[in-house]
Amino acid sequence: MTAKVSAVEQEEAPLVWSARWSLTARILAVNILAVALLAGGFYYLDTYRSRLVDTRIGVMEEKLEMLDAALEAARPDQRERLIGEFTRATESRLRFYAPDGRLIADSFRTAPPTYTLRDPDLQPWKRDAARAMDRGIDWIVGAPSYPEFEEPKIDRASAWPEVIETQHSGLATSRFRYAPERTPLLSSARIVDLETPQTMLMTLNARDITRTVRAERFRLAVVVAVVLLTSVLLSLFLARTIVRPLRKLARAAVRVRLGRAREVVVPRLPSRRDEIGTLARALSDMTQALRERIDAGEHFAADVTHELKNPIASVRSAIEGLGRVRTDEQRAQLLAIADEDVRRLDRLVNDISEASRVDAQLSRTLFEPVDVGIMIESMLAGRAARAGGDAPRIAFARPRKDTATVMGDGHRLERAIDNLIDNAISFSPPGGLVCIAATRLGDEVHVRVDDDGPGIEPAQREAIFRRFHSERPDGEAFGRHSGLGLAIARTIIEGHGGTVAARDRDDGKQGASLLITLPAREGNAETG
C-alpha cells in the first residue's frame, strides 16, 4: 500500500522550474534545447581550428629543422637560392637575426613576397561581416584570445618575443597571432649554426585555416538553422494539436463549473484516438453524468416534496379537527390518524435519507468477499423469528459454500435483497410462497426472488424501480411503504457493478420474478 501511495505521489509531483510555463512554451523549450545541443558543434569547430593550427606549427618546425640541416650542408653561394625555393614552396617568409638582434637577411628583400597581409579597411563588407561572426562565435564558445599582429617598424630580434625566447633557451619557439584581417599568422624561431650562430624566424599567413573553419561553420549554421526552423514548426504543430483542444475542453469545463451544464456541449473529438481524445470523451461523459445527476436531484427533490405534503396535510387536518370534535370516539379516531401519519413520515424520512446516502457511501466502501448464500440464510433466520401466522412462507435454495461469492459491502447487499423480499411478501397472498435462489453462472452470481402474487405488467417492469412508485397490492393500507425500497435496491446493486430487473417466473406460474445479477468473485467457480 505504501509503495502504491508513493507511486501516486511521485506521479502527481508538482512541476518546480516549469510550473508557470504554458504547454506551448514547454514544447518549444524542449525542442529548442535539442537544437542547442546540436549547435554545440561550434565548440568542436573551435577545437578543430586549434588542432589545425597546432598541426601547421608542427609542420613549420619540422621544415625549419630540415632547412637548418640543408643550409649547414650547402655551400654559402647556394644558400640564398635554397632559401628562395623554400619560401616559395611553403609560401612563407624567412628572416635571420644576429646574436646582437640585427636583421641579417630577409627573404622578402631578395625575392618577391610569398604572401601579403591585407588591409581590412580595403575589403568588402562581406569580409567585415565574416570577421564579426568569427568574433561572435569565438566569444560564445569561449575561444582563447590571441594577440593581433603588427609588422614591426624597426625589424630587430627584440620585436619578436619568440626570437628572444629562442635566443635565451636555444629551443625552437612558435607563436600564433591574428593578422589584421583576422587570419592566422604563424611564426616559428630556431637557432641555425652557419658561419656564426643565427636565429632563423619563419612566418606564415595561413588563410586556408580560416577558410576551412568558416566553411565548416557555415555548413553547421545551415544545418542548425534548418533543424531549428523544422523544430519550431513541428513544436507549433504539436502545440496546436495538443493545446487547442485542451483549451476547448478547459473552456467547456469552466462553463460547466459556472452552472451552465445544460447549455454546454463538451467536444468529444471522435477522430482522435490518443490521450486527448480519451480525455475529451471522458469529460463529455462526465458532463452528461453530471446533467443526469442534476436532473435526478431535481426530480428527487420534487418527489420528496410531493410525498411529504400528503402526510403533513393529513396531520395538520387531524390537529385542526381536534379542536372541533366533541366526542371521545372522534378524538381517538383523529389521534389514531395523526399517529399513523407520523409513523408514515418517520418511515418516509428514513427511506429518503437512505436513498440520498447510498451512492456516496458505496463510493467510500471497501469491498470484501461476501458469500451470498450464507448472507441470505442468515437474513431468513431472522425473518422466521418475526414472522406472523398467516405470513407468506419463504423457500430458499441455498448454494454450496463459496460458490456464490461476490465482492461487495455485505450490509448494503443484505439491504438490497431484503427490500426485494419485502416487495415479494407484500404482493403475495396470505399463506403464499416466496422462492429465493442464489446460483453461480459463469462469471456472474444470480439471485432470484419469485412470488405468487398478481405479477408485473411488462410496461411497469422498469417503472417499479423509480423512486416513490405507488403501485401497491389491493387491500394494503395506504402509507405503509414509501415507494423507495426497489429504487434503493437498484442503486445498491448498480453500485456493485450488477443489475436488477423484473420478469416472468421461469416455471410459468402466476407471479413476479426479480433477478439480481452481480459479478462473481474471481477464482471461485461452482463445483460439483
C-alpha positions in Angstrom: 0.0 0.0 0.0 2.9 2.3 0.9 4.6 1.7 -2.5 1.3 2.4 -4.3 0.8 5.7 -2.4 4.4 6.8 -3.1 4.0 6.0 -6.8 0.8 8.1 -6.9 2.6 11.0 -5.1 5.5 10.7 -7.5 3.2 10.8 -10.5 1.4 13.9 -9.1 4.7 15.6 -8.0 4.4 19.4 -8.7 6.4 21.0 -11.5 9.0 23.2 -10.0 11.0 25.1 -12.7 8.3 25.0 -15.4 5.2 25.4 -13.2 4.3 28.8 -14.7 5.1 27.9 -18.3 2.3 27.2 -20.8 2.3 23.9 -22.6 3.3 25.6 -25.9 6.3 27.2 -24.2 7.4 23.9 -22.7 7.2 22.1 -26.1 9.2 24.9 -27.7 11.8 24.9 -24.9 12.3 21.1 -25.1 12.8 21.1 -28.9 15.0 24.2 -29.0 17.1 22.7 -26.3 17.7 19.7 -28.6 18.8 22.2 -31.3 21.0 24.0 -28.8 22.8 20.7 -28.2 23.3 20.4 -31.9 24.7 23.9 -32.0 27.3 22.7 -29.6 29.1 21.6 -32.7 30.6 25.1 -32.8 32.7 24.1 -29.7 34.0 21.2 -31.7 34.9 23.6 -34.6 37.0 25.7 -32.2 39.0 22.6 -31.1 39.2 21.7 -34.8 40.8 25.0 -35.6 43.2 24.6 -32.7 44.3 21.2 -34.0 44.8 22.7 -37.5 47.0 25.4 -36.0 49.0 23.0 -33.9 49.5 20.7 -36.8 50.6 23.6 -39.0 53.1 24.8 -36.4 54.4 21.3 -36.0 55.0 21.1 -39.8 56.7 24.5 -39.7 59.1 23.3 -37.0 59.9 20.1 -38.9 60.5 22.1 -42.1 62.7 24.6 -40.3 64.7 21.6 -38.9 65.2 20.2 -42.4 66.1 23.6 -43.8 68.6 24.0 -41.0 70.2 20.8 -41.9 70.2 21.7 -45.7 71.7 25.1 -45.0 74.6 23.7 -43.0 75.3 21.2 -45.7 75.1 23.7 -48.6 77.9 25.9 -49.8 77.5 29.6 -49.0 76.7 30.6 -52.6 73.9 28.0 -52.6 72.1 29.2 -49.5 70.3 32.2 -51.0 68.8 30.0 -53.8 67.9 27.3 -51.2 66.1 29.9 -49.0 64.2 31.3 -52.0 63.0 27.8 -53.1 61.9 27.0 -49.5 59.9 30.2 -49.1 58.2 29.8 -52.5 57.3 26.2 -51.7 56.0 26.9 -48.3 54.6 30.4 -49.1 56.5 31.7 -46.0 58.9 34.4 -45.1 62.3 33.8 -43.6 64.4 36.3 -41.5 67.8 35.8 -39.9 68.9 37.7 -36.8 72.4 38.0 -35.4 73.0 37.4 -31.7 73.0 41.2 -31.1 69.5 41.4 -32.6 70.4 42.9 -36.0 68.4 41.7 -39.1 70.9 39.9 -41.3 68.7 38.6 -44.1 65.0 38.8 -45.2 63.5 36.6 -48.0 61.1 39.4 -48.9 64.1 41.7 -49.8 65.8 39.2 -52.0 62.7 37.8 -53.7 59.0 38.7 -54.3 56.8 38.4 -51.3 55.0 35.0 -51.0 52.1 36.4 -49.0 50.5 39.8 -48.4 48.8 41.0 -45.2 45.5 42.5 -46.4 44.2 45.8 -45.0 40.6 45.1 -43.7 39.6 48.7 -44.4 40.0 48.0 -48.1 38.0 44.8 -48.1 34.2 44.5 -48.9 31.6 44.5 -46.2 31.1 40.7 -46.5 34.6 40.2 -45.1 33.7 42.6 -42.2 30.5 40.5 -41.6 32.5 37.3 -41.7 35.1 38.7 -39.2 32.3 39.9 -36.9 30.7 36.5 -37.0 34.1 34.9 -36.2 34.5 37.1 -33.1 30.9 36.4 -32.0 31.3 32.6 -32.3 34.7 32.8 -30.5 33.0 34.7 -27.7 30.2 32.2 -27.4 32.4 29.2 -27.4 35.0 30.9 -25.1 37.9 30.5 -27.5 41.3 31.7 -26.2 42.2 35.3 -27.0 45.3 35.7 -29.3 47.3 38.9 -29.9 46.9 41.0 -33.0 49.9 41.0 -35.3 51.6 44.2 -36.4 54.7 44.4 -38.6 57.5 46.0 -36.5 58.5 49.4 -37.7 62.2 48.6 -36.8 62.8 44.9 -37.6 65.1 43.7 -34.9 65.1 40.5 -32.8 63.6 42.4 -29.8 60.4 42.9 -31.8 59.8 39.2 -31.8 59.2 37.5 -28.4 59.7 34.0 -29.9 63.1 35.1 -31.2 64.2 36.4 -27.8 62.9 33.2 -26.1 64.8 31.0 -28.6 68.0 33.0 -28.2 67.8 32.5 -24.4 66.7 28.9 -24.3 68.2 27.6 -27.5 65.0 25.7 -28.3 62.5 26.2 -31.1 59.7 28.6 -30.2 56.4 29.2 -32.0 53.6 31.8 -31.8 50.0 32.2 -33.1 48.7 35.7 -33.8 45.9 37.2 -35.8 46.7 39.1 -39.0 44.9 42.5 -39.5 42.1 40.7 -41.5 41.9 38.1 -38.7 43.6 35.2 -40.4 46.2 33.1 -38.5 49.7 34.4 -38.7 52.1 31.6 -37.5 55.7 32.1 -36.6 58.5 29.7 -35.5 62.0 30.6 -34.5 65.1 28.3 -34.5 68.8 28.6 -33.9 70.9 27.8 -37.0 74.7 27.4 -36.9 76.2 28.7 -40.1 79.5 30.7 -40.0 78.1 32.3 -36.9 75.1 31.3 -34.8 71.9 33.0 -36.1 68.2 32.9 -35.2 66.0 31.9 -38.1 62.4 33.2 -38.0 59.7 31.7 -40.3 56.4 33.5 -40.6 53.3 32.2 -42.4 49.9 33.6 -43.1 47.6 30.5 -43.0 44.5 31.9 -44.7 43.4 28.4 -45.6 42.8 27.6 -41.9 40.3 30.4 -41.7 38.6 29.4 -45.0 38.3 25.8 -43.8 36.9 26.8 -40.4 34.5 29.3 -41.9 33.2 26.8 -44.4 32.6 24.2 -41.7 30.9 26.8 -39.5 28.7 27.9 -42.4 27.6 24.3 -43.1 26.9 23.7 -39.4 25.0 27.0 -39.2 22.8 26.0 -42.2 22.1 22.6 -40.6 21.3 24.3 -37.2 19.0 26.9 -38.9 17.2 24.2 -40.9 16.8 22.0 -37.8 15.7 25.0 -35.7 13.1 26.1 -38.2 11.8 22.5 -38.5 11.8 22.1 -34.7 9.9 25.3 -34.2 7.3 24.4 -36.9 6.9 20.9 -35.5 6.6 22.3 -32.0 3.9 24.8 -33.1 2.1 22.0 -34.9 2.4 19.7 -31.8 1.3 22.6 -29.6 -1.7 23.3 -31.9 -2.8 19.7 -31.9 -2.5 19.4 -28.1 -3.1 22.9 -26.7 -6.1 24.0 -28.8 -8.3 21.0 -27.9 -7.2 21.3 -24.3 -8.3 24.9 -24.3 -11.7 24.0 -25.7 -12.1 21.4 -23.0 -11.0 23.8 -20.4 -13.5 26.5 -21.5 -16.3 23.9 -21.6 -15.3 22.7 -18.1 -15.4 26.3 -16.8 -18.8 26.8 -18.2 -20.0 23.7 -16.6 -18.5 24.9 -13.3 -20.4 28.2 -13.7 -23.6 26.2 -13.7 -24.3 26.2 -17.4 -24.1 22.4 -17.8 -27.4 22.2 -19.6 -26.2 24.5 -22.4 -22.6 23.3 -22.7 -21.6 20.9 -25.4 -18.3 19.3 -24.5 -16.4 18.3 -27.7 -15.9 14.5 -27.8 -13.2 14.7 -30.6 -14.2 11.3 -32.1 -11.5 11.4 -34.7 -8.7 11.5 -32.1 -7.5 8.1 -30.8 -4.9 9.5 -28.5 -5.0 10.5 -24.8 -6.6 13.9 -25.6 -9.4 12.1 -27.4 -9.8 9.8 -24.4 -9.9 12.9 -22.1 -12.4 14.7 -24.3 -14.8 11.7 -24.3 -14.3 11.2 -20.5 -15.1 14.9 -19.9 -18.2 14.6 -22.2 -19.4 11.5 -20.3 -18.7 13.2 -17.0 -20.7 16.2 -18.1 -23.6 14.0 -19.2 -23.5 12.1 -15.9 -23.5 15.5 -14.1 -26.5 16.6 -16.0 -28.3 13.3 -15.2 -27.4 13.7 -11.5 -28.6 17.3 -11.5 -31.9 16.2 -13.2 -32.2 13.2 -10.7 -31.6 15.6 -7.8 -34.2 18.0 -9.1 -36.7 15.2 -9.6 -35.9 13.6 -6.3 -36.4 17.0 -4.5 -39.8 17.4 -6.3 -40.8 13.8 -5.4 -39.8 14.2 -1.8 -41.8 17.5 -1.6 -44.8 15.8 -3.1 -44.6 12.7 -0.8 -44.2 14.8 2.3 -47.1 17.0 1.6 -49.7 14.3 1.9 -48.9 13.1 5.5 -48.2 16.6 6.6 -51.5 17.8 5.3 -53.2 14.8 7.0 -51.5 15.6 10.3 -52.5 19.3 10.1 -56.1 18.3 9.3 -56.2 15.9 12.2 -54.8 18.5 14.6 -57.2 21.2 13.4 -60.1 18.7 13.8 -59.2 18.0 17.4 -60.4 21.5 18.4 -63.9 20.9 16.8 -64.8 17.3 17.8 -67.0 16.8 20.8 -66.9 13.0 21.5 -64.0 10.9 22.8 -64.6 8.5 20.0 -64.0 11.1 17.3 -61.0 12.5 19.2 -59.4 9.0 19.4 -60.0 8.5 15.7 -58.2 11.7 14.8 -55.3 10.9 17.2 -55.0 7.4 15.5 -54.9 9.1 12.1 -52.2 11.6 13.3 -50.2 8.7 14.8 -50.3 6.7 11.6 -49.3 9.8 9.6 -46.4 10.5 11.9 -45.2 6.9 11.6 -45.6 7.2 7.8 -43.5 10.4 7.9 -40.8 8.7 10.0 -40.6 5.7 7.5 -40.5 8.2 4.6 -37.8 10.3 6.1 -35.7 7.3 7.0 -36.0 5.9 3.4 -35.3 9.2 1.9 -32.2 9.6 4.0 -31.1 6.1 3.0 -31.8 6.7 -0.7 -29.8 10.0 -0.7 -26.8 8.5 1.1 -26.4 5.2 -0.6 -24.4 6.5 -3.6 -21.9 8.4 -1.5 -21.4 5.6 1.0 -20.9 3.0 -1.7 -18.1 5.1 -3.3 -16.2 5.1 0.0 -16.8 1.5 1.0 -14.0 -1.1 0.8 -15.5 -4.2 -0.9 -14.8 -7.6 0.7 -15.7 -11.1 -0.3 -19.4 -11.9 0.6 -20.9 -15.4 0.4 -24.4 -14.5 -0.9 -25.8 -18.0 0.2 -24.7 -17.6 3.8 -25.9 -14.0 3.9 -29.4 -14.8 2.7 -29.7 -17.8 5.0 -28.8 -15.5 8.0 -31.4 -13.0 6.9 -34.1 -15.6 6.6 -33.4 -17.0 10.0 -34.1 -13.5 11.5 -37.3 -13.2 9.5 -38.6 -16.5 10.6 -38.4 -15.4 14.2 -40.5 -12.3 13.4 -43.0 -13.9 11.0 -46.7 -13.9 11.8 -49.1 -16.9 11.5 -50.6 -16.0 8.0 -47.4 -14.5 6.6 -46.2 -16.0 3.2 -43.8 -18.8 3.5 -40.2 -18.4 2.2 -38.2 -21.2 0.5 -34.5 -20.8 -0.2 -32.4 -22.9 -2.5 -29.1 -22.4 -0.8 -26.0 -22.8 -3.0 -22.8 -24.6 -1.9 -20.5 -22.7 0.3 -18.1 -20.3 -1.5 -19.8 -20.9 -4.9 -21.9 -17.7 -4.9 -19.3 -15.3 -3.6 -19.1 -11.6 -4.8 -17.0 -8.6 -3.8 -19.1 -6.0 -2.0 -20.5 -4.4 1.1 -22.4 -7.2 2.9 -24.6 -4.8 4.8 -25.7 -3.0 1.7 -26.2 -6.2 -0.3 -28.3 -7.5 2.5 -30.4 -4.4 2.5 -31.0 -4.7 -1.3 -32.1 -8.3 -1.2 -34.2 -7.7 1.9 -36.1 -4.9 0.0 -36.8 -7.4 -2.8 -38.0 -10.0 -0.3 -40.3 -7.3 1.4 -41.7 -6.4 -2.0 -42.4 -10.1 -2.8 -44.1 -10.7 0.5 -46.2 -7.6 0.2 -47.6 -8.8 -3.1 -48.0 -12.5 -2.1 -51.4 -13.6 -0.7 -51.7 -14.9 2.9 -50.1 -18.3 3.1 -48.4 -17.8 -0.2 -44.9 -18.9 -1.1 -41.8 -16.7 -1.9 -39.0 -18.7 -3.5 -35.4 -17.4 -3.3 -32.4 -18.9 -5.2 -28.7 -18.0 -5.5 -26.6 -19.6 -8.2 -23.2 -19.1 -9.9 -23.4 -19.0 -13.7 -20.1 -18.4 -15.4 -18.6 -15.1 -14.1 -21.9 -14.0 -12.5 -23.9 -14.7 -9.4 -27.7 -14.7 -9.9 -30.1 -14.1 -7.0 -33.8 -14.7 -7.9 -36.8 -13.7 -5.8 -40.2 -15.2 -7.0 -43.6 -14.5 -5.6 -47.1 -15.9 -6.4 -48.8 -12.5 -6.5 -50.6 -10.9 -9.4 -47.3 -10.4 -11.3 -46.0 -7.2 -13.0 -47.2 -5.9 -16.4 -44.4 -5.6 -19.0 -45.0 -1.8 -19.3 -44.4 -1.4 -15.5 -41.3 -3.6 -15.1 -38.9 -0.6 -15.4 -41.2 1.9 -13.6 -41.3 -0.1 -10.4 -37.6 0.8 -9.8 -38.3 4.5 -9.9 -38.5 6.4 -6.6 -41.8 6.8 -5.0 -43.5 4.4 -7.4 -47.0 3.9 -5.9 -48.4 0.7 -7.4 -49.4 -1.4 -4.3 -51.4 -4.6 -3.9 -55.1 -4.3 -3.4 -56.2 -4.1 0.3 -52.9 -2.8 1.6 -53.2 0.2 3.9 -52.1 3.5 2.4 -48.7 4.8 3.5 -47.2 1.5 4.7 -44.5 1.7 2.0 -42.5 4.8 0.9 -42.0 3.6 -2.7 -38.2 3.7 -2.3 -37.4 0.1 -1.5 -36.8 -1.1 -5.1 -35.1 2.2 -6.0 -32.7 1.8 -3.1 -32.1 -1.9 -4.1 -31.3 -1.0 -7.7 -28.9 1.8 -6.6 -27.1 -0.6 -4.3 -26.8 -3.4 -6.9 -25.6 -1.0 -9.7 -23.1 0.4 -7.2 -21.7 -3.2 -7.1 -21.5 -3.4 -10.9 -24.6 -5.5 -11.2 -28.2 -5.2 -12.5 -31.7 -5.9 -11.2 -34.7 -6.5 -13.4 -38.3 -7.7 -13.2 -39.5 -10.6 -15.4 -41.9 -13.5 -15.6 -41.3 -16.6 -13.5 -39.3 -19.4 -15.1 -41.8 -22.1 -14.1 -44.6 -20.3 -15.9 -46.7 -19.8 -12.8 -48.5 -16.6 -11.8 -46.4 -14.1 -10.0 -43.4 -11.9 -10.5 -39.7 -12.7 -10.5 -37.0 -10.1 -9.6 -33.5 -11.1 -10.8 -30.2 -9.7 -9.4 -27.1 -10.2 -11.4 -23.7 -9.5 -9.7 -20.1 -10.0 -10.9 -18.7 -13.2 -9.2 -15.5 -13.0 -7.2 -12.6 -14.1 -9.4 -11.2 -17.5 -8.5 -14.4 -19.0 -7.1 -16.1 -21.3 -9.6 -19.1 -23.5 -8.9 -18.1 -27.1 -8.3 -20.0 -30.4 -8.4 
